Amino acid sequence: MAAAKLFADVLQEFYDGKKTGALFVSAAEASENLIRFYFTEGNISHLSYGTAKDKDCLDILDCYELGKAIYFDGMKAPGAPADLPPTEEIIANARKSGKMVELG
């Protein structure tokens, strides 16, 4: 069983490690959808959750408790890079939320 970690710490590790890939996170309230975070050289380049994309996805992220997460190394984001706030800002907001995640 995976130990729970602060979600902001996970994002920070990917940022510091300049990871390129995708982190898929289950939303505890709606297990049929995954919140998808795509990283390009550590920066969050695309977000999606159901039909919500990028900034819209950030707006609803606070509404959900996070469950299990799995990382896919090397997976590229679909489409063009998104118009998102800087990754550091996304991490800072995640840190304020105090949300936890289980890495699998």
C-alpha positions as CSV (number, residue, x, y, z in Angstrom):
1,M,0.0,0.0,0.0
2,A,1.4,3.4,-1.0
3,A,1.9,6.1,1.6
4,A,0.0,9.4,1.2
5,K,2.1,12.4,0.3
6,L,1.3,16.1,0.2
7,F,0.3,16.7,-3.4
8,A,2.3,19.9,-3.6
9,D,5.4,17.9,-2.7
10,V,4.8,15.5,-5.6
11,L,4.4,18.4,-8.0
12,Q,7.5,20.0,-6.6
13,E,9.5,16.8,-7.1
14,F,8.4,16.6,-10.7
15,Y,9.3,20.3,-11.2
16,D,12.7,20.0,-9.6
17,G,13.5,16.8,-11.4
18,K,12.5,18.4,-14.8
19,K,10.2,15.4,-15.5
20,T,8.4,14.9,-18.8
21,G,5.4,12.7,-18.5
22,A,1.8,12.5,-17.2
23,L,0.5,12.2,-13.6
24,F,-3.1,10.8,-13.6
25,V,-4.9,11.4,-10.3
26,S,-8.2,9.9,-9.3
27,A,-10.8,12.3,-7.8
28,A,-12.3,10.6,-4.8
29,E,-15.8,11.9,-5.4
30,A,-15.9,10.9,-9.1
31,S,-13.8,7.9,-9.8
32,E,-14.9,7.7,-13.5
33,N,-12.7,10.6,-14.3
34,L,-9.0,11.2,-13.8
35,I,-7.3,14.5,-13.3
36,R,-4.5,14.5,-15.8
37,F,-1.4,16.7,-15.3
38,Y,1.1,16.7,-18.1
39,F,4.7,17.8,-17.5
40,T,7.3,19.0,-20.0
41,E,10.8,19.4,-18.5
42,G,9.2,19.9,-15.1
43,N,6.7,22.5,-16.1
44,I,2.9,21.7,-16.1
45,S,2.1,22.1,-19.7
46,H,-1.5,20.8,-19.8
47,L,-4.3,19.8,-17.4
48,S,-7.6,18.0,-18.1
49,Y,-10.5,16.6,-16.0
50,G,-13.5,15.3,-18.0
51,T,-14.4,18.1,-20.4
52,A,-12.5,20.8,-18.3
53,K,-9.1,21.8,-19.7
54,D,-6.2,23.9,-18.4
55,K,-7.4,27.0,-16.5
56,D,-10.9,25.6,-16.1
57,C,-9.5,22.5,-14.6
58,L,-7.5,24.5,-12.1
59,D,-10.7,26.3,-11.1
60,I,-12.4,23.1,-10.1
61,L,-9.4,21.3,-8.6
62,D,-10.2,22.6,-5.2
63,C,-13.6,20.9,-5.3
64,Y,-12.2,17.4,-5.1
65,E,-10.3,15.2,-2.7
66,L,-7.5,13.4,-4.4
67,G,-7.1,9.7,-4.4
68,K,-4.5,7.5,-6.0
69,A,-2.0,8.8,-8.6
70,I,0.2,7.1,-11.2
71,Y,3.0,8.6,-13.2
72,F,3.7,7.7,-16.8
73,D,7.2,8.8,-17.7
74,G,7.7,10.3,-21.2
75,M,4.0,10.7,-22.0
76,K,3.5,13.8,-24.0
77,A,0.6,16.3,-23.6
78,P,-2.1,16.3,-26.2
79,G,-2.2,19.4,-28.5
80,A,-0.4,22.7,-28.1
81,P,1.0,23.9,-24.7
82,A,-1.7,25.4,-22.6
83,D,-2.1,29.0,-21.3
84,L,-1.5,28.1,-17.7
85,P,-0.1,30.1,-14.8
86,P,3.6,29.3,-14.0
87,T,4.1,25.9,-12.4
88,E,5.5,27.6,-9.3
89,E,2.1,29.3,-8.8
90,I,0.2,26.0,-9.3
91,I,2.5,24.3,-6.7
92,A,2.0,27.2,-4.3
93,N,-1.8,26.9,-4.6
94,A,-1.6,23.2,-4.1
95,R,0.5,23.7,-1.0
96,K,-2.2,26.1,0.4
97,S,-4.9,23.4,-0.2
98,G,-3.0,20.8,1.8
99,K,-4.4,18.0,-0.4
100,M,-2.8,14.6,-0.1
101,V,-2.3,11.9,-2.8
102,E,-1.3,8.2,-2.9
103,L,1.4,7.5,-5.4
104,G,1.0,4.0,-7.0
